[in-house]
Amino acid sequence: MTRGELFRKSLHISMGFGALLLRVLPWWGVTLACALGWCFNRYALPKLTSHSLERPNDRARGRALGIEAYPLVLGILSLLFWNHPEVL
């Protein structure tokens, strides 16, 4: 396992702790957190990590779609199912 993959896996584990907040935040708080998370993952994270989280195909594409898509999809789900927090 490369250093980048190890860093990527540890980041996934640490974000699991943030997922615990989904039960206590209102739907709009989840949506706001997801929007901020997408902005951070899209613009700040690549610069802060010197693109070390990206896999080779992500580098060829120019960005890591999976890292960007996760908060976006979660935000869409929070908008669609705002009255069903168990979906998140």
GIMO-V747846 format. One record per pair of residues at least 6 apart in sequence whose C-alpha atoms are under 7 Angstrom apart, sorted by the first residue. I is the first residue (numbers start at 1). J is the second residue. D is the distance in Angstrom with one decimal. If there is no record, write none. Layout:
i=<I,I>
j=<J,J>
d=<D,D>
This chain:
i=<4,4,5,7,8,22,27,27,30,30,31,31,31,34,34,34,34,35,35,37,38,38,38,41,41,42,54,58,78>
j=<52,53,53,53,53,30,78,82,75,78,75,78,79,71,72,74,75,72,75,71,68,71,72,67,68,68,64,64,88>
d=<5.3,5.4,6.9,6.8,5.5,6.4,5.9,5.3,6.9,6.7,4.8,6.0,6.9,4.8,6.4,6.7,5.2,7.0,6.9,6.0,5.8,5.5,6.1,6.5,5.7,5.9,5.9,4.9,7.0>
